[in-house]
Amino acid sequence: MPVHPIAAVVYKPTDHIEALLARATRALGERGVKLGGVLQHDVTNIIEEDPCAMQLENLETGESIPLSQELGRGSVSCRVDPDALARGSVAVRGAIARGVHLIVINKFGAQEAFGAGLRDEMGEAVLAGVPLLTAVGERFLAEWKEFTGGDCTLLPPDVDAVLRWWSELQADL
């Protein structure tokens, strides 16, 4: 099976994908991999008692970007702040331009499956020849395969699998 420069960790809701990607990127960084992109972290906002607060971490700079917007009690609308996604986009595009070794984008989720979110930035990384690592929930696997044309490596939700993919990819270059 060929090792593609596009990889997705396929996960279930119970796999704690944010923590897994954080551990994987930390391990890659410790191995000298110059990382770019963004990871999502759930944050507990005790003051406002907001159990759904999220932020993006710019992997190149460490900057935290609040991802959730406050829509008021009872709102059922999407809480993702469009400004935060724009800042995430700038972070990814800048990292590509600065020649990072690997772009990591937290996930190919609902927004990306329907043509929005950071989907374009994923494509830009690939077009620029920069390897891409993301995560895709099982429910969006068909959309991911359509997006990549099937030219991707699917990984189990395991840090060692991510590290093996990266090592094998580097050996192929």
Buried (B, 14 or more C-beta within 10 A) or exposed (E): EEBBBBBBBBBEEEBBBBEBBBEBBEBBEEEEBBBBBBBBBBBEBEEEEBEEBBBBBBBBEEEEBBBBBEEEEEEEEEBBBEEBBEBBBEBBBBBBEEEBBBBBBBBBBBBBBEEEBBBBBBEBBBEEEBBBBBBBBEEBBEBBBEBBEEEBBBBEBEBEBBBEBBEEBEEEE
